[in-house]
Amino acid sequence: MKTVRLQYFAILREQRGLAQETLATAAGTAATLYDELRARHGFTLPGDRLRVAINGEFAPWDTPLAEGAELVFIPPVAGG
């Protein structure tokens, strides 16, 4: 198990009811972590509709997670 910090924006923040949290997980990648979060929190967006940033940089979904990693799941943004 490793502990990671998560930040949520837009619809993910609304669905989770939090802007950030710290979580213990056995997930090895951002993709498996997001799958875990979808099951746990009922997120409606599939992973292929999001971008992920790990420790302040956009990263591939298969990037291995390290202890203390900070992840931001970024949903599509609408604007005008």
PDB file as gemmi writes it, atoms N, CA and C in Angstrom:
CRYST1    1.000    1.000    1.000  90.00  90.00  90.00 P 1                      
ATOM      1  N   MET A   1       0.843  -1.188   0.000  1.00  0.00           N  
ATOM      2  CA  MET A   1       0.000   0.000   0.000  1.00  0.00           C  
ATOM      3  C   MET A   1       0.880   1.241   0.000  1.00  0.00           C  
ATOM      4  N   LYS A   2       0.415   2.228  -0.712  1.00  0.00           N  
ATOM      5  CA  LYS A   2       1.093   3.517  -0.720  1.00  0.00           C  
ATOM      6  C   LYS A   2       0.054   4.598  -0.468  1.00  0.00           C  
ATOM      7  N   THR A   3       0.501   5.722   0.012  1.00  0.00           N  
ATOM      8  CA  THR A   3      -0.393   6.845   0.259  1.00  0.00           C  
ATOM      9  C   THR A   3      -0.161   7.889  -0.820  1.00  0.00           C  
ATOM     10  N   VAL A   4      -1.264   8.343  -1.434  1.00  0.00           N  
ATOM     11  CA  VAL A   4      -1.189   9.365  -2.480  1.00  0.00           C  
ATOM     12  C   VAL A   4      -2.139  10.497  -2.126  1.00  0.00           C  
ATOM     13  N   ARG A   5      -1.844  11.665  -2.678  1.00  0.00           N  
ATOM     14  CA  ARG A   5      -2.721  12.822  -2.499  1.00  0.00           C  
ATOM     15  C   ARG A   5      -3.448  13.065  -3.805  1.00  0.00           C  
ATOM     16  N   LEU A   6      -4.744  13.326  -3.719  1.00  0.00           N  
ATOM     17  CA  LEU A   6      -5.576  13.513  -4.896  1.00  0.00           C  
ATOM     18  C   LEU A   6      -6.238  14.873  -4.874  1.00  0.00           C  
ATOM     19  N   GLN A   7      -6.355  15.472  -6.050  1.00  0.00           N  
ATOM     20  CA  GLN A   7      -7.131  16.695  -6.207  1.00  0.00           C  
ATOM     21  C   GLN A   7      -8.177  16.440  -7.282  1.00  0.00           C  
ATOM     22  N   TYR A   8      -9.367  16.984  -7.057  1.00  0.00           N  
ATOM     23  CA  TYR A   8     -10.477  16.822  -7.986  1.00  0.00           C  
ATOM     24  C   TYR A   8     -10.966  18.192  -8.444  1.00  0.00           C  
ATOM     25  N   PHE A   9     -11.346  18.266  -9.704  1.00  0.00           N  
ATOM     26  CA  PHE A   9     -11.886  19.497 -10.260  1.00  0.00           C  
ATOM     27  C   PHE A   9     -13.221  19.224 -10.934  1.00  0.00           C  
ATOM     28  N   ALA A  10     -14.007  20.278 -11.075  1.00  0.00           N  
ATOM     29  CA  ALA A  10     -15.263  20.267 -11.833  1.00  0.00           C  
ATOM     30  C   ALA A  10     -16.177  19.121 -11.408  1.00  0.00           C  
ATOM     31  N   ILE A  11     -16.633  18.308 -12.353  1.00  0.00           N  
ATOM     32  CA  ILE A  11     -17.616  17.267 -12.067  1.00  0.00           C  
ATOM     33  C   ILE A  11     -17.088  16.235 -11.066  1.00  0.00           C  
ATOM     34  N   LEU A  12     -15.791  15.959 -11.097  1.00  0.00           N  
ATOM     35  CA  LEU A  12     -15.242  14.995 -10.131  1.00  0.00           C  
ATOM     36  C   LEU A  12     -15.341  15.540  -8.712  1.00  0.00           C  
ATOM     37  N   ARG A  13     -15.065  16.818  -8.545  1.00  0.00           N  
ATOM     38  CA  ARG A  13     -15.193  17.441  -7.223  1.00  0.00           C  
ATOM     39  C   ARG A  13     -16.645  17.401  -6.765  1.00  0.00           C  
ATOM     40  N   GLU A  14     -17.575  17.672  -7.676  1.00  0.00           N  
ATOM     41  CA  GLU A  14     -18.997  17.635  -7.332  1.00  0.00           C  
ATOM     42  C   GLU A  14     -19.417  16.218  -6.927  1.00  0.00           C  
ATOM     43  N   GLN A  15     -18.989  15.217  -7.703  1.00  0.00           N  
ATOM     44  CA  GLN A  15     -19.399  13.848  -7.409  1.00  0.00           C  
ATOM     45  C   GLN A  15     -18.753  13.315  -6.136  1.00  0.00           C  
ATOM     46  N   ARG A  16     -17.531  13.716  -5.856  1.00  0.00           N  
ATOM     47  CA  ARG A  16     -16.840  13.259  -4.650  1.00  0.00           C  
ATOM     48  C   ARG A  16     -17.266  14.048  -3.424  1.00  0.00           C  
ATOM     49  N   GLY A  17     -17.589  15.333  -3.626  1.00  0.00           N  
ATOM     50  CA  GLY A  17     -17.949  16.184  -2.499  1.00  0.00           C  
ATOM     51  C   GLY A  17     -16.736  16.731  -1.777  1.00  0.00           C  
ATOM     52  N   LEU A  18     -15.570  16.570  -2.373  1.00  0.00           N  
ATOM     53  CA  LEU A  18     -14.316  17.077  -1.818  1.00  0.00           C  
ATOM     54  C   LEU A  18     -13.445  17.614  -2.945  1.00  0.00           C  
ATOM     55  N   ALA A  19     -12.596  18.582  -2.629  1.00  0.00           N  
ATOM     56  CA  ALA A  19     -11.646  19.084  -3.607  1.00  0.00           C  
ATOM     57  C   ALA A  19     -10.343  18.289  -3.572  1.00  0.00           C  
ATOM     58  N   GLN A  20     -10.041  17.692  -2.405  1.00  0.00           N  
ATOM     59  CA  GLN A  20      -8.804  16.919  -2.286  1.00  0.00           C  
ATOM     60  C   GLN A  20      -8.932  15.912  -1.160  1.00  0.00           C  
ATOM     61  N   GLU A  21      -8.101  14.892  -1.239  1.00  0.00           N  
ATOM     62  CA  GLU A  21      -8.052  13.889  -0.177  1.00  0.00           C  
ATOM     63  C   GLU A  21      -6.729  13.150  -0.252  1.00  0.00           C  
ATOM     64  N   THR A  22      -6.407  12.484   0.833  1.00  0.00           N  
ATOM     65  CA  THR A  22      -5.255  11.598   0.901  1.00  0.00           C  
ATOM     66  C   THR A  22      -5.810  10.186   1.025  1.00  0.00           C  
ATOM     67  N   LEU A  23      -5.215   9.251   0.262  1.00  0.00           N  
ATOM     68  CA  LEU A  23      -5.781   7.916   0.163  1.00  0.00           C  
ATOM     69  C   LEU A  23      -4.684   6.864   0.178  1.00  0.00           C  
ATOM     70  N   ALA A  24      -4.910   5.777   0.900  1.00  0.00           N  
ATOM     71  CA  ALA A  24      -4.021   4.613   0.851  1.00  0.00           C  
ATOM     72  C   ALA A  24      -4.548   3.695  -0.240  1.00  0.00           C  
ATOM     73  N   THR A  25      -3.667   3.243  -1.126  1.00  0.00           N  
ATOM     74  CA  THR A  25      -4.089   2.429  -2.258  1.00  0.00           C  
ATOM     75  C   THR A  25      -3.035   1.389  -2.609  1.00  0.00           C  
ATOM     76  N   ALA A  26      -3.493   0.304  -3.190  1.00  0.00           N  
ATOM     77  CA  ALA A  26      -2.592  -0.708  -3.727  1.00  0.00           C  
ATOM     78  C   ALA A  26      -2.423  -0.528  -5.234  1.00  0.00           C  
ATOM     79  N   ALA A  27      -3.106   0.465  -5.822  1.00  0.00           N  
ATOM     80  CA  ALA A  27      -3.036   0.695  -7.270  1.00  0.00           C  
ATOM     81  C   ALA A  27      -1.596   0.971  -7.692  1.00  0.00           C  
ATOM     82  N   GLY A  28      -1.218   0.379  -8.807  1.00  0.00           N  
ATOM     83  CA  GLY A  28       0.148   0.555  -9.300  1.00  0.00           C  
ATOM     84  C   GLY A  28       0.312   1.668 -10.305  1.00  0.00           C  
ATOM     85  N   THR A  29      -0.802   2.083 -10.943  1.00  0.00           N  
ATOM     86  CA  THR A  29      -0.750   3.138 -11.955  1.00  0.00           C  
ATOM     87  C   THR A  29      -1.905   4.100 -11.751  1.00  0.00           C  
ATOM     88  N   ALA A  30      -1.844   5.222 -12.429  1.00  0.00           N  
ATOM     89  CA  ALA A  30      -2.937   6.190 -12.368  1.00  0.00           C  
ATOM     90  C   ALA A  30      -4.222   5.572 -12.909  1.00  0.00           C  
ATOM     91  N   ALA A  31      -4.123   4.752 -13.943  1.00  0.00           N  
ATOM     92  CA  ALA A  31      -5.310   4.123 -14.531  1.00  0.00           C  
ATOM     93  C   ALA A  31      -6.000   3.199 -13.535  1.00  0.00           C  
ATOM     94  N   THR A  32      -5.238   2.359 -12.859  1.00  0.00           N  
ATOM     95  CA  THR A  32      -5.861   1.448 -11.893  1.00  0.00           C  
ATOM     96  C   THR A  32      -6.393   2.219 -10.684  1.00  0.00           C  
ATOM     97  N   LEU A  33      -5.723   3.295 -10.312  1.00  0.00           N  
ATOM     98  CA  LEU A  33      -6.225   4.130  -9.223  1.00  0.00           C  
ATOM     99  C   LEU A  33      -7.545   4.773  -9.621  1.00  0.00           C  
ATOM    100  N   TYR A  34      -7.642   5.301 -10.841  1.00  0.00           N  
ATOM    101  CA  TYR A  34      -8.898   5.931 -11.249  1.00  0.00           C  
ATOM    102  C   TYR A  34     -10.021   4.899 -11.312  1.00  0.00           C  
ATOM    103  N   ASP A  35      -9.725   3.692 -11.770  1.00  0.00           N  
ATOM    104  CA  ASP A  35     -10.743   2.632 -11.766  1.00  0.00           C  
ATOM    105  C   ASP A  35     -11.232   2.361 -10.338  1.00  0.00           C  
ATOM    106  N   GLU A  36     -10.294   2.334  -9.406  1.00  0.00           N  
ATOM    107  CA  GLU A  36     -10.648   2.137  -7.989  1.00  0.00           C  
ATOM    108  C   GLU A  36     -11.541   3.275  -7.491  1.00  0.00           C  
ATOM    109  N   LEU A  37     -11.186   4.503  -7.856  1.00  0.00           N  
ATOM    110  CA  LEU A  37     -11.960   5.669  -7.425  1.00  0.00           C  
ATOM    111  C   LEU A  37     -13.350   5.684  -8.052  1.00  0.00           C  
ATOM    112  N   ARG A  38     -13.451   5.285  -9.315  1.00  0.00           N  
ATOM    113  CA  ARG A  38     -14.770   5.217  -9.975  1.00  0.00           C  
ATOM    114  C   ARG A  38     -15.679   4.254  -9.230  1.00  0.00           C  
ATOM    115  N   ALA A  39     -15.142   3.097  -8.867  1.00  0.00           N  
ATOM    116  CA  ALA A  39     -15.942   2.106  -8.151  1.00  0.00           C  
ATOM    117  C   ALA A  39     -16.301   2.601  -6.747  1.00  0.00           C  
ATOM    118  N   ARG A  40     -15.371   3.244  -6.093  1.00  0.00           N  
ATOM    119  CA  ARG A  40     -15.569   3.689  -4.713  1.00  0.00           C  
ATOM    120  C   ARG A  40     -16.496   4.893  -4.610  1.00  0.00           C  
ATOM    121  N   HIS A  41     -16.327   5.859  -5.526  1.00  0.00           N  
ATOM    122  CA  HIS A  41     -17.042   7.136  -5.403  1.00  0.00           C  
ATOM    123  C   HIS A  41     -18.130   7.332  -6.452  1.00  0.00           C  
ATOM    124  N   GLY A  42     -18.267   6.408  -7.384  1.00  0.00           N  
ATOM    125  CA  GLY A  42     -19.315   6.519  -8.386  1.00  0.00           C  
ATOM    126  C   GLY A  42     -19.063   7.567  -9.455  1.00  0.00           C  
ATOM    127  N   PHE A  43     -17.791   7.846  -9.764  1.00  0.00           N  
ATOM    128  CA  PHE A  43     -17.495   8.814 -10.820  1.00  0.00           C  
ATOM    129  C   PHE A  43     -18.098   8.328 -12.137  1.00  0.00           C  
ATOM    130  N   THR A  44     -18.707   9.246 -12.872  1.00  0.00           N  
ATOM    131  CA  THR A  44     -19.378   8.870 -14.109  1.00  0.00           C  
ATOM    132  C   THR A  44     -18.497   9.001 -15.348  1.00  0.00           C  
ATOM    133  N   LEU A  45     -17.429   9.780 -15.280  1.00  0.00           N  
ATOM    134  CA  LEU A  45     -16.566   9.950 -16.448  1.00  0.00           C  
ATOM    135  C   LEU A  45     -15.612   8.777 -16.588  1.00  0.00           C  
ATOM    136  N   PRO A  46     -15.528   8.186 -17.789  1.00  0.00           N  
ATOM    137  CA  PRO A  46     -14.530   7.148 -18.019  1.00  0.00           C  
ATOM    138  C   PRO A  46     -13.132   7.780 -18.081  1.00  0.00           C  
ATOM    139  N   GLY A  47     -12.138   6.996 -17.774  1.00  0.00           N  
ATOM    140  CA  GLY A  47     -10.766   7.498 -17.761  1.00  0.00           C  
ATOM    141  C   GLY A  47     -10.301   8.092 -19.080  1.00  0.00           C  
ATOM    142  N   ASP A  48     -10.820   7.587 -20.196  1.00  0.00           N  
ATOM    143  CA  ASP A  48     -10.373   8.105 -21.491  1.00  0.00           C  
ATOM    144  C   ASP A  48     -10.896   9.513 -21.783  1.00  0.00           C  
ATOM    145  N   ARG A  49     -11.730  10.050 -20.910  1.00  0.00           N  
ATOM    146  CA  ARG A  49     -12.215  11.429 -21.048  1.00  0.00           C  
ATOM    147  C   ARG A  49     -11.434  12.404 -20.167  1.00  0.00           C  
ATOM    148  N   LEU A  50     -10.457  11.888 -19.410  1.00  0.00           N  
ATOM    149  CA  LEU A  50      -9.689  12.708 -18.467  1.00  0.00           C  
ATOM    150  C   LEU A  50      -8.224  12.766 -18.859  1.00  0.00           C  
ATOM    151  N   ARG A  51      -7.540  13.750 -18.287  1.00  0.00           N  
ATOM    152  CA  ARG A  51      -6.071  13.782 -18.295  1.00  0.00           C  
ATOM    153  C   ARG A  51      -5.648  13.594 -16.848  1.00  0.00           C  
ATOM    154  N   VAL A  52      -4.447  13.110 -16.663  1.00  0.00           N  
ATOM    155  CA  VAL A  52      -3.924  12.965 -15.310  1.00  0.00           C  
ATOM    156  C   VAL A  52      -2.580  13.688 -15.222  1.00  0.00           C  
ATOM    157  N   ALA A  53      -2.385  14.374 -14.119  1.00  0.00           N  
ATOM    158  CA  ALA A  53      -1.094  14.994 -13.819  1.00  0.00           C  
ATOM    159  C   ALA A  53      -0.578  14.337 -12.541  1.00  0.00           C  
ATOM    160  N   ILE A  54       0.688  13.972 -12.575  1.00  0.00           N  
ATOM    161  CA  ILE A  54       1.338  13.367 -11.416  1.00  0.00           C  
ATOM    162  C   ILE A  54       2.498  14.257 -11.023  1.00  0.00           C  
ATOM    163  N   ASN A  55       2.481  14.698  -9.780  1.00  0.00           N  
ATOM    164  CA  ASN A  55       3.512  15.593  -9.256  1.00  0.00           C  
ATOM    165  C   ASN A  55       3.716  16.821 -10.142  1.00  0.00           C  
ATOM    166  N   GLY A  56       2.587  17.389 -10.594  1.00  0.00           N  
ATOM    167  CA  GLY A  56       2.627  18.651 -11.313  1.00  0.00           C  
ATOM    168  C   GLY A  56       2.882  18.570 -12.803  1.00  0.00           C  
ATOM    169  N   GLU A  57       2.955  17.362 -13.369  1.00  0.00           N  
ATOM    170  CA  GLU A  57       3.199  17.229 -14.806  1.00  0.00           C  
ATOM    171  C   GLU A  57       2.229  16.235 -15.412  1.00  0.00           C  
ATOM    172  N   PHE A  58       1.724  16.563 -16.607  1.00  0.00           N  
ATOM    173  CA  PHE A  58       0.877  15.596 -17.299  1.00  0.00           C  
ATOM    174  C   PHE A  58       1.662  14.305 -17.473  1.00  0.00           C  
ATOM    175  N   ALA A  59       0.965  13.184 -17.313  1.00  0.00           N  
ATOM    176  CA  ALA A  59       1.644  11.885 -17.354  1.00  0.00           C  
ATOM    177  C   ALA A  59       0.770  10.872 -18.077  1.00  0.00           C  
ATOM    178  N   PRO A  60       1.393   9.839 -18.647  1.00  0.00           N  
ATOM    179  CA  PRO A  60       0.613   8.744 -19.222  1.00  0.00           C  
ATOM    180  C   PRO A  60      -0.112   7.992 -18.110  1.00  0.00           C  
ATOM    181  N   TRP A  61      -1.247   7.407 -18.456  1.00  0.00           N  
ATOM    182  CA  TRP A  61      -2.050   6.683 -17.483  1.00  0.00           C  
ATOM    183  C   TRP A  61      -1.325   5.478 -16.901  1.00  0.00           C  
ATOM    184  N   ASP A  62      -0.343   4.937 -17.605  1.00  0.00           N  
ATOM    185  CA  ASP A  62       0.357   3.748 -17.118  1.00  0.00           C  
ATOM    186  C   ASP A  62       1.613   4.075 -16.312  1.00  0.00           C  
ATOM    187  N   THR A  63       1.780   5.345 -15.932  1.00  0.00           N  
ATOM    188  CA  THR A  63       2.919   5.741 -15.107  1.00  0.00           C  
ATOM    189  C   THR A  63       2.817   5.071 -13.734  1.00  0.00           C  
ATOM    190  N   PRO A  64       3.886   4.404 -13.283  1.00  0.00           N  
ATOM    191  CA  PRO A  64       3.849   3.781 -11.952  1.00  0.00           C  
ATOM    192  C   PRO A  64       3.698   4.843 -10.857  1.00  0.00           C  
ATOM    193  N   LEU A  65       2.894   4.520  -9.861  1.00  0.00           N  
ATOM    194  CA  LEU A  65       2.684   5.437  -8.739  1.00  0.00           C  
ATOM    195  C   LEU A  65       3.709   5.180  -7.644  1.00  0.00           C  
ATOM    196  N   ALA A  66       4.222   6.246  -7.071  1.00  0.00           N  
ATOM    197  CA  ALA A  66       5.178   6.155  -5.966  1.00  0.00           C  
ATOM    198  C   ALA A  66       4.519   6.662  -4.689  1.00  0.00           C  
ATOM    199  N   GLU A  67       5.041   6.243  -3.577  1.00  0.00           N  
ATOM    200  CA  GLU A  67       4.599   6.727  -2.270  1.00  0.00           C  
ATOM    201  C   GLU A  67       4.636   8.251  -2.266  1.00  0.00           C  
ATOM    202  N   GLY A  68       3.549   8.873  -1.812  1.00  0.00           N  
ATOM    203  CA  GLY A  68       3.497  10.325  -1.683  1.00  0.00           C  
ATOM    204  C   GLY A  68       3.188  11.073  -2.971  1.00  0.00           C  
ATOM    205  N   ALA A  69       2.904  10.365  -4.053  1.00  0.00           N  
ATOM    206  CA  ALA A  69       2.600  11.031  -5.323  1.00  0.00           C  
ATOM    207  C   ALA A  69       1.373  11.924  -5.163  1.00  0.00           C  
ATOM    208  N   GLU A  70       1.370  13.024  -5.901  1.00  0.00           N  
ATOM    209  CA  GLU A  70       0.226  13.926  -5.933  1.00  0.00           C  
ATOM    210  C   GLU A  70      -0.398  13.832  -7.316  1.00  0.00           C  
ATOM    211  N   LEU A  71      -1.664  13.443  -7.363  1.00  0.00           N  
ATOM    212  CA  LEU A  71      -2.359  13.268  -8.644  1.00  0.00           C  
ATOM    213  C   LEU A  71      -3.508  14.245  -8.767  1.00  0.00           C  
ATOM    214  N   VAL A  72      -3.673  14.731  -9.986  1.00  0.00           N  
ATOM    215  CA  VAL A  72      -4.811  15.581 -10.321  1.00  0.00           C  
ATOM    216  C   VAL A  72      -5.488  14.935 -11.518  1.00  0.00           C  
ATOM    217  N   PHE A  73      -6.765  14.631 -11.376  1.00  0.00           N  
ATOM    218  CA  PHE A  73      -7.555  14.107 -12.494  1.00  0.00           C  
ATOM    219  C   PHE A  73      -8.297  15.295 -13.095  1.00  0.00           C  
ATOM    220  N   ILE A  74      -8.065  15.553 -14.381  1.00  0.00           N  
ATOM    221  CA  ILE A  74      -8.561  16.765 -15.020  1.00  0.00           C  
ATOM    222  C   ILE A  74      -9.621  16.405 -16.054  1.00  0.00           C  
ATOM    223  N   PRO A  75     -10.877  16.758 -15.756  1.00  0.00           N  
ATOM    224  CA  PRO A  75     -11.961  16.468 -16.694  1.00  0.00           C  
ATOM    225  C   PRO A  75     -11.967  17.455 -17.849  1.00  0.00           C  
ATOM    226  N   PRO A  76     -12.745  17.155 -18.895  1.00  0.00           N  
ATOM    227  CA  PRO A  76     -12.863  18.114 -19.999  1.00  0.00           C  
ATOM    228  C   PRO A  76     -13.444  19.429 -19.479  1.00  0.00           C  
ATOM    229  N   VAL A  77     -13.001  20.511 -20.081  1.00  0.00           N  
ATOM    230  CA  VAL A  77     -13.443  21.833 -19.651  1.00  0.00           C  
ATOM    231  C   VAL A  77     -14.239  22.462 -20.788  1.00  0.00           C  
ATOM    232  N   ALA A  78     -15.403  22.959 -20.465  1.00  0.00           N  
ATOM    233  CA  ALA A  78     -16.213  23.694 -21.428  1.00  0.00           C  
ATOM    234  C   ALA A  78     -16.049  25.173 -21.148  1.00  0.00           C  
ATOM    235  N   GLY A  79     -16.089  25.941 -22.161  1.00  0.00           N  
ATOM    236  CA  GLY A  79     -15.942  27.375 -21.948  1.00  0.00           C  
ATOM    237  C   GLY A  79     -16.368  28.138 -23.173  1.00  0.00           C  
ATOM    238  N   GLY A  80     -16.278  29.418 -23.043  1.00  0.00           N  
ATOM    239  CA  GLY A  80     -16.692  30.237 -24.163  1.00  0.00           C  
ATOM    240  C   GLY A  80     -15.819  31.415 -24.342  1.00  0.00           C  
TER     241      GLY A  80                                                      
END                                                                             
